[in-house]
Amino acid sequence: MRIISVTRSEFELEDGKIFPIEPPLDSDMSPEEFQEHYDYAISIVGSCERVRRDDTHIKDMGQVGED
């Protein structure tokens, strides 16, 4: 999803949704600069979801008790 605007306290996506930035940014960023951070955060969250779906390693991650 593309960032169309960003302030120190919120950002807006191309679909019109607005999200807060907590804590607020220390300095101003362009939408292009913030997009890099947003894309990185999305990739990290996505990798966590992929790990949770990988049942072969779920015991190693402490997600279920030992049988």
C-alpha positions as CSV (number, residue, x, y, z in Angstrom):
1,M,0.0,0.0,0.0
2,R,1.3,3.4,-0.9
3,I,1.8,6.2,1.6
4,I,0.3,9.5,0.3
5,S,1.0,11.8,3.2
6,V,2.8,11.8,6.5
7,T,3.0,14.2,9.5
8,R,4.9,13.6,12.7
9,S,1.8,12.2,14.3
10,E,0.0,10.3,11.5
11,F,0.2,8.9,8.0
12,E,-2.4,8.3,5.2
13,L,-2.5,5.4,2.8
14,E,-3.7,5.6,-0.8
15,D,-7.0,4.0,0.2
16,G,-7.7,7.0,2.5
17,K,-7.1,5.2,5.8
18,I,-5.2,7.3,8.3
19,F,-3.1,5.8,11.1
20,P,-1.5,7.4,14.1
21,I,2.3,7.3,14.6
22,E,3.1,6.4,18.2
23,P,5.4,7.8,19.5
24,P,5.4,10.7,17.0
25,L,8.3,11.1,14.7
26,D,11.2,13.4,15.9
27,S,11.6,15.0,12.5
28,D,9.6,15.5,9.3
29,M,9.7,12.8,6.6
30,S,8.6,12.8,3.1
31,P,6.0,10.2,2.0
32,E,8.8,8.4,0.1
33,E,11.1,8.3,3.2
34,F,8.3,7.0,5.4
35,Q,7.3,4.4,2.8
36,E,10.7,2.7,3.3
37,H,10.0,2.4,7.0
38,Y,6.4,1.3,6.4
39,D,7.4,-1.4,3.9
40,Y,10.1,-2.7,6.3
41,A,7.6,-2.9,9.2
42,I,5.1,-4.8,7.0
43,S,7.8,-7.3,6.0
44,I,8.6,-7.9,9.6
45,V,5.0,-8.5,10.6
46,G,4.5,-10.7,7.6
47,S,7.5,-12.8,8.5
48,C,6.1,-13.3,12.1
49,E,2.8,-14.5,10.6
50,R,4.7,-17.0,8.3
51,V,6.6,-18.4,11.3
52,R,3.4,-18.9,13.2
53,R,2.0,-20.9,10.3
54,D,5.0,-23.2,10.1
55,D,4.0,-26.0,12.4
56,T,7.3,-27.8,11.9
57,H,9.0,-25.4,14.2
58,I,6.2,-24.4,16.6
59,K,7.6,-26.5,19.5
60,D,11.0,-24.9,19.1
61,M,9.4,-21.5,19.4
62,G,7.7,-22.4,22.7
63,Q,4.2,-22.0,21.2
64,V,3.0,-25.4,22.5
65,G,3.9,-27.6,25.4
66,E,6.1,-30.7,25.1
67,D,4.2,-33.9,24.8
